[in-house]
Amino acid sequence: MFIALVCARNIADLASSEAMTDDDELEAIKQRKLAELQKAASAREIMSGLSQPIVLTDSNFASEVGKYPLLLVDFWAPWCGPCRMVAPIIEQLAREYSGRVAFGKLNVDENQLVAGTFGIQSIPTMMIFKTGKPVDVIVGALPKAQIEMKLKQHSGSGDSIYR
């Protein structure tokens, strides 16, 4: 009889601990999803205020690139004729894609550390970053339609950059 009571109590304790484990697991999943939603909302809020390119430097590059789900960085220099041809396109795209794609500009003459890190040898060079990681490179002064095509390729997750 004593053994039966001990076994019954152990089974009840085991069932109770399994229920707590399931509850703990559900709570962990809930907290993880909540954190993901908050991060996405924060990124949308940051993106919604961008209607012009961000000025990137050696000192702010890493933190700025990590903020945006999709970012196109224009590596340029003031003396570069093709860079001056691309500049108004980048500014126009920044306005048109405000809230969906971030755009940045990095002067390679003033910020040689970042330019060297990415092996920028020709300008204009545009790099597309997705969640902080480089995913594509565009070298040369391309027309707006070709830059848009590259952005569309990387918009991902079914969320179109076109609205």
Secondary structure by P-SEA (a helix, b strand, c coil): caaaaaaaaaaaaaaaaaaaaaaaaaaaaaaaaaaaaaaaaaaaaaaaacccccccccccaaaaaaaccbbbbbbcccccaaaaaaaaaaaaaaaaacccbbbbbbcccccaaaaaaaccccccbbbbbccccccccccccccaaaaaaaaaacccccccccc
